[in-house]
């Protein structure tokens, strides 16, 4: 929805999807303040796969707070970011980020 930030961690690793509510602050979307925090979700996925690599896609808006995207995915390799067009005002656009979780 335009004007709202929705963070969603998706994984096809175990055939499941995990959707978490946003933690939108004045500075933007803080992925470390979702419930549960995105880093905790990623740790759970990694642990459930016994460390085997998998791909993770996350949908965010374009206003990420406190570098929380990079801080959340410290144990993953960023593969690509896709921003659909048309561009909207800052904070209203959605971005899709693809990471490889596991072996770096």
Protein Blocks (a to p, Z undefined) as FASTA:
>chain_A
ZZiacdddddfklopacdddddddfkbccfklcccdfklmmmmmmmmnnopacddddddd
fbdghhlmmmmmmmbccfbdcdddddddehiaccdddddehjZZ
